[in-house]
């Protein structure tokens, strides 16, 4: 009823006359205010909704409108409108589109501190006033609809997207380096990882970006996002040199153990076992191997390989100087406990 009243007022027609048009608009837009306005604009621009001077009223063809694909028509209109926006607003929309459907206010603040993206603050104000973006109570800015984000992302030519993500991530990384930025580190790593091919061309970048992905992986593990963590750690591993166990032993040990833990918690048991076995082969002392022995035993138990788990535990305890009897009876167990 509210939508029909709005359309009735806009077209200066009785509500009963507009009802069929309102029903089609509701069906196409699900009542989303932004899409309602954009859809009606698109109908007018393509003469599917036009003023008839002979009848002195607005007219439309319900059947033709009903056959319209709102996704195509509204996206086309949005793209056309966005292409006419100022450079500052377009930059803001591109940046937010790279981050997803929402962007934290703190991230905008970090970008404003950079020379490359200092104008996004002004762009944000205009994007909000134009109705593309809205601010919510959680301190984030959201696109008003997924399709608005899609249109904004289309402002970046497909051939330039990896480079745009990568540059955005590098600037954020330089601005935030040395600061406690919380979850923003995940955002930074994600943006930079889009341009992995650019990282591999510069050997001096590989280790710092590997460490960045390790930090992102650890943060994801701490929040129990193990699959996400594994993805970051996998990127970190791919950036290390071929001789990393010799040239970067400590990093290799920590990274490999985190990868194995994340894989195990993600039920990627085969991958976890391969990584753990590699640690046991490359680790330089028993102390460095102990955490991997523990996780490997857990992995075997999770797969129902109880004998393998026992043999692995028995082996490491023997290396530590403990004596494991071949068999025990209840009396021996009681004596051991007492």
Order of alpha helices (4+ residues) and beta strands (2+ residues): alpha-alpha-alpha-beta-beta-alpha-alpha-alpha-beta-alpha-alpha-beta-beta-alpha-alpha-alpha-alpha-alpha-alpha-alpha-alpha-alpha-alpha-alpha-alpha
